[in-house]
């Protein structure tokens, strides 16, 4: 079997944080078995919300996410429903807590992976599976799942996934690797994705995954209204589309900012200004999304609020 040769990672693309950032509260909990659970991130025909990110299943193996993106909706879920199970750590600011199960090895062993052979599972829907603390666990889980025939929609913003492309390439017909990009404006990205590799690094992930023979995708999200840092939203979308035009992803999705819990408040704190969401923004920006993709010779699907 041919070995995939990896080029060195350009220094400009290396994320600033390679370990859990200072101040992040760590903790533990007991994972439920099996690790694969029901998810609504699937087609409406399959009882979902129309986001075709799985066949109705997800695989999460941590609580919290140190990427600290203020627009993320997951924090509200943990704060509303998780304190009883996970403790007071989830009351910390989003991005400042990360809990890993004490029984994760056992949960991996006891999960009947072959039950989901031929079924697409999203990894992961509530955290990035390739956070520095989690990357080794992600590989261990993928080794078991893929060998058992599980199909995986692997969603990440981390450059660390390139270290596992040799593994993923052996199961290329079972994997689609997706990244999300909300802007090509580096100043805006630093504010709204404070601990995430820059957009250029995520584009490089797509290129390398494509070279490895993987099905690749990108989610343009969340797209939100004009602000002082990035006043021209359509121009930003065109910049993303032009960059993707050179890669030609297999699938492209788009989604505007959805207000969930405190995410709007956290975003406004990060930007230092009010975000003005009008009633027609979702429909209007969807039109700009499709126009930008057409100019770049691409097609995509918009997920409406």
Residue frames as qw, qx, qy, qz and C-alpha x, y, z in Angstrom:
[[0.000, 0.889, 0.458, 0.000, 0.00, 0.00, 0.00],
 [0.391, 0.546, -0.039, 0.740, 1.37, 3.43, -0.95],
 [0.408, -0.534, -0.437, 0.598, 2.31, 5.70, 1.91],
 [0.131, 0.920, 0.262, 0.259, 0.99, 9.24, 1.75],
 [0.571, 0.007, -0.181, 0.801, 3.93, 11.64, 2.04],
 [0.152, -0.911, -0.367, 0.112, 3.16, 14.77, 4.03],
 [0.395, 0.607, -0.086, 0.684, 4.79, 18.10, 3.23],
 [0.326, -0.175, -0.507, 0.778, 6.06, 20.16, 6.18],
 [0.059, -0.839, -0.537, 0.058, 3.46, 22.46, 7.69],
 [0.297, 0.593, -0.001, 0.748, 4.20, 26.09, 6.70],
 [0.307, -0.168, -0.565, 0.747, 5.00, 28.04, 9.86],
 [0.218, -0.077, -0.024, -0.973, 2.43, 30.71, 9.00],
 [0.641, -0.225, -0.493, -0.544, -0.31, 28.08, 9.15],
 [0.469, -0.120, -0.791, 0.373, 0.60, 26.66, 12.55],
 [0.401, -0.784, -0.342, -0.327, -2.04, 27.66, 15.14],
 [0.014, 0.693, -0.432, 0.577, -0.72, 29.73, 18.04],
 [0.636, -0.413, 0.487, -0.433, -2.06, 27.33, 20.67],
 [0.568, 0.255, -0.769, -0.141, -0.69, 23.79, 20.62],
 [0.261, -0.152, -0.871, 0.387, -1.85, 22.89, 24.12],
 [0.231, -0.764, -0.602, -0.029, -4.85, 23.69, 26.27],
 [0.148, 0.676, -0.069, 0.718, -4.71, 27.48, 26.73],
 [0.225, 0.001, -0.630, 0.743, -3.91, 28.83, 30.19],
 [0.337, 0.017, 0.284, -0.897, -7.01, 29.31, 32.28],
 [0.658, -0.043, -0.537, -0.526, -9.05, 26.49, 30.76],
 [0.590, -0.313, 0.573, -0.475, -10.82, 24.46, 33.43],
 [0.420, 0.178, -0.859, -0.231, -10.33, 20.75, 32.91],
 [0.615, -0.159, 0.507, -0.583, -12.51, 18.00, 34.33],
 [0.086, 0.082, -0.970, -0.213, -13.87, 14.54, 33.83],
 [0.708, 0.039, 0.210, -0.673, -17.14, 12.68, 33.53],
 [0.502, -0.020, 0.863, 0.048, -18.36, 9.21, 32.64],
 [0.318, 0.239, -0.532, -0.748, -19.13, 8.71, 28.95],
 [0.788, 0.153, 0.383, -0.457, -22.28, 6.84, 28.02],
 [0.158, -0.211, 0.889, 0.376, -21.99, 3.69, 25.92],
 [0.744, 0.235, 0.265, 0.567, -22.25, 3.48, 22.98],
 [0.264, -0.400, 0.061, 0.876, -20.35, 6.59, 21.95],
 [0.048, -0.173, -0.574, -0.799, -22.53, 6.95, 18.85],
 [0.163, 0.444, 0.648, -0.597, -25.81, 8.69, 19.63],
 [0.311, 0.713, 0.604, 0.175, -28.86, 9.93, 17.77],
 [0.202, -0.339, 0.072, 0.916, -28.53, 13.32, 16.05],
 [0.419, 0.750, 0.443, -0.256, -30.85, 15.67, 14.21],
 [0.021, 0.699, -0.421, -0.578, -28.04, 16.81, 11.91],
 [0.331, 0.075, 0.881, 0.328, -29.51, 14.85, 9.05],
 [0.130, -0.218, -0.567, -0.783, -32.16, 15.12, 6.35],
 [0.497, -0.078, 0.243, -0.829, -35.71, 16.09, 7.19],
 [0.799, 0.048, -0.456, -0.389, -36.86, 12.79, 5.69],
 [0.646, 0.027, -0.696, 0.312, -34.74, 11.11, 8.36],
 [0.517, -0.730, -0.439, 0.084, -36.28, 13.17, 11.15],
 [0.560, -0.235, -0.100, 0.788, -33.61, 15.85, 11.15],
 [0.010, 0.799, 0.177, -0.574, -33.27, 19.56, 10.56],
 [0.637, 0.763, 0.107, -0.020, -32.11, 19.31, 6.95],
 [0.006, -0.831, 0.551, 0.079, -28.36, 19.64, 7.58],
 [0.974, 0.163, -0.149, -0.049, -27.03, 16.58, 5.83],
 [0.011, 0.744, -0.627, 0.231, -24.05, 16.01, 8.12],
 [0.226, -0.211, 0.930, -0.198, -24.84, 12.41, 8.98],
 [0.413, -0.211, -0.778, -0.423, -27.39, 9.65, 8.61],
 [0.597, -0.624, -0.212, -0.458, -28.88, 10.75, 11.92],
 [0.858, -0.389, -0.201, 0.268, -25.96, 9.91, 14.22],
 [0.129, 0.881, -0.321, 0.323, -23.15, 11.78, 15.98],
 [0.857, -0.135, -0.331, 0.372, -20.01, 10.85, 17.88],
 [0.073, -0.851, 0.229, -0.467, -18.96, 13.25, 20.66],
 [0.836, -0.162, -0.429, 0.301, -16.32, 12.33, 23.22],
 [0.362, -0.056, -0.345, 0.864, -15.69, 15.50, 25.23],
 [0.099, -0.864, -0.491, 0.043, -17.57, 18.40, 26.80],
 [0.175, -0.866, 0.089, 0.460, -16.48, 21.90, 25.88],
 [0.739, 0.498, 0.193, 0.410, -14.24, 23.22, 23.11],
 [0.477, -0.586, 0.007, 0.656, -11.12, 25.32, 23.55],
 [0.373, 0.413, 0.420, 0.717, -11.52, 27.00, 20.16],
 [0.129, -0.502, -0.402, 0.754, -13.65, 29.53, 22.09],
 [0.036, 0.289, 0.511, 0.809, -15.67, 30.73, 19.08],
 [0.181, 0.156, 0.477, -0.846, -18.24, 33.14, 20.61],
 [0.551, 0.113, -0.284, -0.777, -20.88, 32.36, 17.97],
 [0.302, 0.026, -0.951, -0.062, -21.08, 28.65, 18.91],
 [0.631, -0.373, -0.171, -0.658, -24.50, 27.46, 20.10],
 [0.716, -0.072, -0.687, 0.106, -23.21, 24.44, 22.05],
 [0.162, 0.174, -0.576, 0.782, -22.38, 26.36, 25.24],
 [0.522, -0.202, 0.077, -0.825, -26.05, 27.09, 25.84],
 [0.835, -0.089, -0.483, -0.249, -26.83, 23.36, 25.72],
 [0.592, 0.045, -0.651, 0.473, -24.22, 22.54, 28.34],
 [0.020, -0.166, 0.416, -0.894, -25.21, 25.41, 30.62],
 [0.631, -0.173, -0.076, -0.753, -28.93, 24.59, 30.45],
 [0.934, -0.090, -0.177, -0.296, -28.76, 20.82, 30.71],
 [0.764, 0.314, -0.503, 0.255, -25.24, 19.77, 31.68],
 [0.126, -0.656, 0.496, -0.555, -24.49, 21.09, 35.17],
 [0.838, -0.327, 0.253, -0.357, -26.05, 18.11, 36.91],
 [0.983, 0.140, 0.019, 0.120, -23.91, 15.66, 34.98],
 [0.687, 0.465, -0.150, 0.539, -20.74, 17.61, 34.29],
 [0.535, -0.494, -0.318, 0.608, -20.55, 19.89, 37.31],
 [0.026, -0.909, -0.162, 0.383, -19.87, 23.60, 37.63],
 [0.449, -0.255, 0.474, 0.713, -17.09, 23.60, 35.04],
 [0.276, 0.497, 0.655, 0.497, -19.69, 24.19, 32.32],
 [0.086, -0.922, -0.340, 0.163, -20.58, 27.51, 33.97],
 [0.420, -0.460, 0.269, 0.735, -17.21, 28.88, 32.86],
 [0.362, 0.681, -0.176, -0.611, -17.02, 31.07, 29.78],
 [0.907, 0.383, 0.171, -0.029, -17.29, 29.14, 26.52],
 [0.603, 0.666, -0.348, 0.268, -13.82, 28.09, 25.46],
 [0.055, -0.632, 0.600, -0.487, -12.58, 27.97, 29.05],
 [0.678, -0.250, 0.612, -0.320, -13.69, 24.45, 29.96],
 [0.635, 0.347, -0.626, -0.291, -12.90, 21.04, 28.52],
 [0.672, -0.305, 0.588, -0.333, -13.89, 17.74, 30.10],
 [0.497, 0.337, -0.756, -0.258, -12.69, 14.34, 28.89],
 [0.888, -0.294, -0.111, -0.335, -14.31, 11.07, 30.07],
 [0.365, -0.588, 0.711, -0.128, -12.35, 8.99, 32.55],
 [0.708, 0.037, 0.702, -0.066, -13.76, 5.86, 30.94],
 [0.505, 0.657, -0.240, -0.506, -13.11, 6.79, 27.30],
 [0.095, 0.380, -0.902, -0.183, -10.92, 3.73, 26.68],
 [0.295, 0.170, 0.906, -0.251, -13.66, 1.49, 28.03],
 [0.505, 0.592, 0.285, -0.560, -16.35, 3.32, 26.06],
 [0.364, 0.581, -0.567, -0.458, -14.38, 2.84, 22.84],
 [0.002, 0.187, -0.982, -0.031, -14.00, -0.87, 23.57],
 [0.287, 0.311, 0.830, -0.363, -17.66, -1.37, 24.49],
 [0.462, 0.525, -0.023, -0.714, -19.15, 0.54, 21.55],
 [0.701, 0.187, 0.678, 0.120, -20.45, -2.02, 19.01],
 [0.016, 0.532, -0.343, -0.774, -18.98, -0.23, 16.00],
 [0.076, 0.046, 0.867, 0.491, -20.21, -2.75, 13.41],
 [0.188, 0.619, 0.699, -0.305, -23.80, -1.82, 14.30],
 [0.219, 0.846, 0.067, -0.481, -23.19, 1.36, 12.26],
 [0.442, -0.148, 0.666, 0.582, -21.33, -0.24, 9.35],
 [0.207, 0.414, 0.661, 0.590, -22.36, 1.59, 6.16],
 [0.159, -0.884, -0.439, -0.014, -23.97, 4.42, 8.18],
 [0.362, 0.527, -0.133, 0.758, -22.61, 7.97, 8.20],
 [0.537, -0.689, -0.382, 0.302, -21.86, 9.38, 11.65],
 [0.182, 0.879, -0.092, 0.431, -20.83, 12.98, 12.34],
 [0.754, -0.409, -0.184, 0.480, -17.63, 13.42, 14.35],
 [0.187, -0.399, -0.779, 0.446, -18.15, 15.70, 16.17],
 [0.043, -0.714, -0.497, -0.491, -21.19, 17.93, 16.66],
 [0.424, -0.883, -0.192, -0.057, -20.46, 19.57, 20.03],
 [0.438, -0.763, 0.346, 0.325, -16.67, 19.98, 19.99],
 [0.517, 0.685, -0.486, -0.167, -13.76, 19.83, 17.58],
 [0.988, -0.151, -0.001, 0.029, -12.43, 16.25, 17.58],
 [0.773, 0.295, -0.135, 0.545, -8.91, 17.48, 16.79],
 [0.288, -0.915, 0.179, -0.218, -8.30, 19.79, 19.72],
 [0.293, 0.599, -0.706, 0.236, -4.73, 19.20, 20.93],
 [0.423, -0.297, 0.717, -0.467, -5.98, 17.39, 24.03],
 [0.797, 0.194, 0.403, -0.405, -8.29, 15.17, 21.96],
 [0.507, 0.599, -0.492, -0.375, -6.32, 14.40, 18.79],
 [0.055, 0.303, -0.951, 0.035, -4.88, 11.10, 20.01],
 [0.447, 0.225, 0.747, -0.438, -8.35, 10.00, 21.15],
 [0.604, 0.562, -0.037, -0.564, -9.81, 11.01, 17.77],
 [0.374, 0.480, -0.752, -0.255, -7.36, 8.75, 15.98],
 [0.141, -0.093, 0.957, -0.237, -8.06, 5.83, 18.30],
 [0.542, 0.395, 0.509, -0.540, -11.80, 6.20, 17.75],
 [0.565, 0.602, -0.277, -0.491, -11.41, 6.52, 13.98],
 [0.126, 0.380, -0.909, -0.113, -9.22, 3.42, 13.83],
 [0.278, 0.142, 0.904, -0.293, -11.95, 1.36, 15.46],
 [0.510, 0.545, 0.337, -0.574, -14.89, 2.95, 13.66],
 [0.456, 0.615, -0.424, -0.484, -13.46, 2.89, 10.15],
 [0.037, 0.273, -0.959, -0.074, -12.16, -0.65, 10.46],
 [0.324, 0.274, 0.837, -0.346, -15.72, -1.67, 11.44],
 [0.205, 0.418, 0.720, 0.514, -17.16, -0.06, 8.31],
 [0.031, -0.803, -0.418, 0.424, -18.59, 3.11, 9.90],
 [0.399, 0.581, 0.253, 0.663, -18.77, 6.07, 7.52],
 [0.397, -0.581, -0.308, 0.640, -17.65, 9.38, 9.02],
 [0.200, 0.861, 0.152, 0.442, -18.40, 13.01, 8.32],
 [0.656, -0.305, -0.250, 0.643, -15.31, 14.44, 10.02],
 [0.046, 0.917, 0.195, 0.345, -15.86, 18.09, 10.96],
 [0.667, -0.445, -0.128, 0.584, -12.85, 20.08, 12.19],
 [0.193, 0.975, -0.045, 0.101, -11.19, 23.47, 12.16],
 [0.574, -0.687, 0.403, 0.190, -7.89, 22.09, 13.38],
 [0.455, 0.685, -0.545, -0.163, -4.74, 21.59, 11.32],
 [0.390, -0.419, 0.805, -0.159, -3.88, 18.57, 13.49],
 [0.861, 0.253, 0.341, -0.281, -6.10, 16.36, 11.34],
 [0.586, 0.682, -0.415, -0.141, -3.42, 16.34, 8.61],
 [0.162, -0.515, 0.829, -0.146, -1.34, 14.06, 10.85],
 [0.585, 0.068, 0.770, -0.245, -3.99, 11.37, 10.39],
 [0.595, 0.536, -0.211, -0.561, -4.44, 11.63, 6.62],
 [0.194, 0.336, -0.910, -0.145, -2.49, 8.39, 6.17],
 [0.234, 0.172, 0.893, -0.345, -5.14, 6.62, 8.23],
 [0.488, 0.528, 0.312, -0.621, -8.08, 8.38, 6.60],
 [0.383, 0.523, -0.543, -0.534, -6.73, 7.72, 3.10],
 [0.012, -0.103, 0.994, 0.045, -6.92, 3.95, 3.73],
 [0.162, 0.497, 0.825, -0.214, -10.68, 4.38, 4.20],
 [0.007, 0.142, -0.202, -0.969, -11.26, 7.16, 1.67],
 [0.304, -0.298, -0.687, -0.589, -14.58, 5.71, 0.54],
 [0.438, -0.570, -0.681, 0.143, -15.88, 5.99, 4.13],
 [0.356, -0.528, -0.251, 0.729, -14.76, 9.52, 4.98],
 [0.253, 0.770, 0.236, 0.536, -15.73, 13.03, 4.03],
 [0.494, -0.325, -0.292, 0.752, -13.64, 15.67, 5.72],
 [0.057, 0.838, 0.357, 0.408, -15.17, 19.09, 6.24],
 [0.354, -0.163, -0.304, 0.869, -13.94, 22.39, 7.60],
 [0.034, 0.880, 0.474, -0.011, -15.87, 25.56, 8.33],
 [0.379, 0.040, 0.058, 0.923, -14.83, 29.04, 7.26],
 [0.008, 0.797, 0.536, -0.279, -16.78, 32.10, 8.34],
 [0.158, 0.967, -0.050, -0.195, -14.59, 34.78, 6.78],
 [0.804, 0.316, -0.032, 0.503, -11.41, 35.35, 4.78],
 [0.003, -0.864, 0.160, -0.478, -10.75, 38.56, 6.69],
 [0.647, 0.054, -0.614, 0.448, -7.90, 37.72, 9.05],
 [0.048, -0.269, 0.390, -0.879, -8.66, 40.60, 11.43],
 [0.707, -0.227, -0.044, -0.668, -12.24, 39.44, 11.83],
 [0.846, 0.000, -0.532, -0.019, -11.17, 35.80, 12.12],
 [0.377, 0.207, -0.632, 0.644, -8.88, 36.64, 15.04],
 [0.325, -0.216, 0.320, -0.863, -11.82, 38.17, 16.90],
 [0.798, -0.051, 0.006, -0.601, -14.49, 35.55, 16.25],
 [0.973, 0.042, -0.222, 0.039, -12.26, 32.46, 16.12],
 [0.189, -0.903, 0.366, -0.124, -9.60, 33.39, 18.68],
 [0.497, -0.491, 0.715, 0.037, -7.93, 29.97, 19.04],
 [0.844, 0.376, 0.381, -0.037, -8.56, 28.53, 15.60],
 [0.522, -0.117, 0.478, 0.696, -5.97, 28.19, 12.81],
 [0.199, 0.486, -0.100, -0.845, -6.43, 30.97, 10.22],
 [0.764, 0.472, 0.182, -0.400, -8.67, 30.51, 7.18],
 [0.458, 0.654, -0.572, -0.187, -5.62, 29.82, 4.98],
 [0.162, -0.333, 0.913, -0.173, -4.71, 26.86, 7.19],
 [0.638, 0.230, 0.624, -0.389, -8.16, 25.35, 6.80],
 [0.673, 0.639, -0.165, -0.335, -7.95, 25.72, 3.03],
 [0.199, 0.572, -0.795, -0.019, -4.64, 23.87, 3.22],
 [0.480, -0.068, 0.816, -0.314, -6.35, 21.08, 5.16],
 [0.747, 0.478, 0.260, -0.382, -8.83, 20.74, 2.30],
 [0.493, 0.694, -0.484, -0.203, -6.05, 20.63, -0.30],
 [0.027, -0.438, 0.890, -0.118, -4.12, 17.95, 1.55],
 [0.589, 0.116, 0.705, -0.378, -7.23, 15.88, 2.22],
 [0.718, 0.593, 0.004, -0.366, -8.17, 16.11, -1.44],
 [0.334, 0.640, -0.687, -0.084, -4.66, 14.99, -2.44],
 [0.255, -0.237, 0.902, -0.255, -5.13, 12.04, -0.09],
 [0.227, -0.138, -0.861, -0.434, -8.22, 11.02, -2.06],
 [0.020, 0.397, 0.759, -0.515, -10.82, 12.11, 0.47],
 [0.023, -0.726, -0.550, -0.412, -14.24, 13.57, -0.24],
 [0.299, -0.150, -0.321, 0.886, -13.99, 17.16, 1.05],
 [0.080, -0.781, -0.537, -0.310, -16.49, 19.80, 2.04],
 [0.229, 0.055, -0.282, 0.930, -16.70, 23.25, 3.55],
 [0.147, -0.775, -0.614, 0.043, -19.33, 25.07, 5.56],
 [0.176, 0.397, -0.015, 0.901, -19.39, 28.85, 5.12],
 [0.532, -0.698, -0.379, -0.293, -20.69, 29.69, 8.55],
 [0.162, 0.756, 0.604, -0.194, -21.70, 31.61, 10.40],
 [0.263, 0.374, 0.268, 0.848, -22.14, 34.48, 7.97],
 [0.180, -0.722, -0.546, 0.386, -23.26, 37.51, 9.92],
 [0.235, 0.930, 0.275, 0.065, -24.09, 41.15, 9.18],
 [0.468, 0.641, -0.160, 0.586, -21.66, 43.97, 8.34],
 [0.592, -0.739, -0.155, 0.282, -19.47, 45.32, 11.12],
 [0.011, -0.953, 0.247, 0.177, -16.61, 47.78, 11.46],
 [0.487, -0.459, 0.682, 0.295, -13.95, 45.13, 10.97],
 [0.234, 0.079, 0.839, 0.486, -15.57, 43.55, 7.91],
 [0.351, 0.393, 0.224, -0.820, -18.16, 45.94, 6.47],
 [0.558, 0.372, -0.417, -0.613, -18.65, 44.29, 3.05],
 [0.715, -0.100, 0.655, -0.224, -20.22, 40.85, 3.51],
 [0.846, 0.503, 0.129, -0.122, -20.75, 39.99, -0.21],
 [0.376, 0.776, -0.500, 0.076, -17.10, 40.83, -0.94],
 [0.372, -0.476, 0.763, -0.229, -16.03, 38.52, 1.87],
 [0.834, 0.172, 0.480, -0.213, -18.20, 35.73, 0.47],
 [0.705, 0.692, -0.144, -0.055, -16.65, 36.27, -2.96],
 [0.051, 0.723, -0.676, 0.133, -13.16, 36.01, -1.46],
 [0.614, -0.206, 0.731, -0.216, -14.07, 32.67, 0.12],
 [0.833, 0.434, 0.288, -0.187, -15.66, 31.44, -3.10],
 [0.491, 0.782, -0.383, -0.028, -12.62, 32.42, -5.17],
 [0.188, -0.569, 0.785, -0.160, -10.33, 30.55, -2.78],
 [0.699, 0.029, 0.676, -0.232, -12.56, 27.49, -2.94],
 [0.720, 0.626, -0.047, -0.294, -12.74, 27.70, -6.73],
 [0.289, 0.664, -0.689, -0.022, -9.12, 26.62, -6.91],
 [0.262, -0.250, 0.893, -0.268, -9.90, 23.58, -4.75],
 [0.596, -0.025, -0.530, -0.603, -13.36, 22.54, -6.01],
 [0.309, -0.142, 0.812, -0.475, -14.76, 20.93, -2.83],
 [0.098, -0.213, -0.935, -0.265, -17.22, 18.10, -3.29],
 [0.229, -0.737, -0.616, -0.160, -19.86, 19.92, -1.25],
 [0.158, 0.170, -0.216, 0.948, -20.35, 23.45, 0.05],
 [0.267, -0.704, -0.658, -0.004, -22.90, 24.60, 2.59],
 [0.126, 0.350, -0.142, 0.917, -23.70, 28.05, 3.91],
 [0.412, -0.652, -0.632, 0.074, -25.49, 29.33, 6.98],
 [0.005, -0.722, 0.086, -0.686, -26.07, 32.72, 8.57],
 [0.065, 0.202, -0.691, 0.691, -25.65, 33.54, 12.23],
 [0.559, -0.498, -0.584, -0.314, -28.36, 31.93, 14.34],
 [0.209, -0.559, 0.413, -0.687, -29.00, 33.46, 17.75],
 [0.799, -0.266, -0.538, -0.030, -28.79, 30.79, 20.44],
 [0.685, -0.511, -0.329, 0.403, -28.41, 31.46, 24.14],
 [0.280, -0.857, 0.040, 0.429, -25.68, 34.03, 24.83],
 [0.704, 0.106, 0.376, 0.593, -23.83, 33.69, 21.52],
 [0.248, 0.819, 0.250, 0.454, -24.98, 37.08, 20.21],
 [0.399, -0.915, 0.063, -0.021, -23.88, 38.77, 23.45],
 [0.750, -0.390, 0.338, 0.414, -20.48, 37.03, 23.33],
 [0.595, 0.439, 0.369, 0.563, -20.03, 38.05, 19.70],
 [0.027, 0.933, 0.143, 0.328, -20.83, 41.66, 20.47],
 [0.580, -0.771, 0.195, 0.178, -18.30, 41.61, 23.30],
 [0.756, -0.079, 0.396, 0.515, -15.65, 40.20, 20.94],
 [0.428, 0.566, 0.377, 0.595, -16.38, 42.76, 18.22],
 [0.231, -0.306, -0.259, 0.887, -16.97, 45.71, 20.52],
 [0.290, 0.088, -0.205, -0.931, -20.18, 46.68, 18.73],
 [0.653, 0.227, 0.502, -0.520, -23.81, 45.74, 18.29],
 [0.138, 0.004, 0.870, 0.474, -24.74, 43.18, 15.66],
 [0.488, 0.310, 0.137, -0.805, -27.79, 44.21, 13.67],
 [0.176, 0.105, 0.950, 0.234, -29.70, 41.18, 12.45],
 [0.454, 0.194, -0.059, -0.867, -32.59, 42.24, 10.21],
 [0.768, 0.169, 0.498, -0.365, -35.52, 40.05, 9.30],
 [0.789, 0.593, -0.024, -0.160, -34.41, 39.77, 5.69],
 [0.100, -0.755, 0.634, 0.133, -30.73, 39.10, 6.29],
 [0.625, -0.131, 0.769, 0.037, -30.90, 35.31, 6.03],
 [0.689, 0.577, 0.439, 0.001, -32.67, 35.40, 2.67],
 [0.303, 0.935, -0.160, -0.094, -30.54, 38.22, 1.30],
 [0.213, -0.689, 0.684, 0.114, -27.20, 36.72, 2.25],
 [0.733, 0.091, 0.673, 0.039, -28.28, 33.35, 0.86],
 [0.618, 0.769, 0.166, -0.012, -28.66, 35.05, -2.53],
 [0.079, 0.889, -0.450, -0.033, -25.17, 36.54, -2.22],
 [0.598, -0.364, 0.713, 0.031, -23.82, 33.11, -1.25],
 [0.762, 0.360, 0.532, 0.080, -25.18, 31.49, -4.41],
 [0.435, 0.900, -0.038, -0.001, -24.05, 34.37, -6.62],
 [0.192, -0.796, 0.570, 0.064, -20.52, 34.23, -5.23],
 [0.670, -0.150, 0.721, 0.091, -20.28, 30.49, -5.80],
 [0.711, 0.611, 0.347, 0.020, -21.58, 30.75, -9.36],
 [0.230, 0.932, -0.276, -0.058, -18.91, 33.32, -10.21],
 [0.249, -0.616, 0.747, 0.027, -16.29, 30.82, -9.03],
 [0.571, 0.225, -0.707, -0.351, -17.86, 27.95, -10.95],
 [0.081, 0.030, -0.917, 0.389, -19.22, 26.31, -7.80],
 [0.546, -0.441, -0.427, -0.570, -22.57, 25.25, -6.39],
 [0.121, 0.110, -0.771, 0.616, -23.72, 25.01, -2.81],
 [0.408, -0.573, -0.686, -0.188, -26.62, 24.54, -0.44],
 [0.080, -0.413, 0.303, -0.855, -27.83, 27.22, 1.96],
 [0.351, -0.393, -0.821, 0.221, -29.30, 26.20, 5.28],
 [0.195, -0.604, -0.147, -0.759, -32.02, 28.69, 6.17],
 [0.114, -0.188, 0.644, -0.733, -32.80, 29.65, 9.77]]
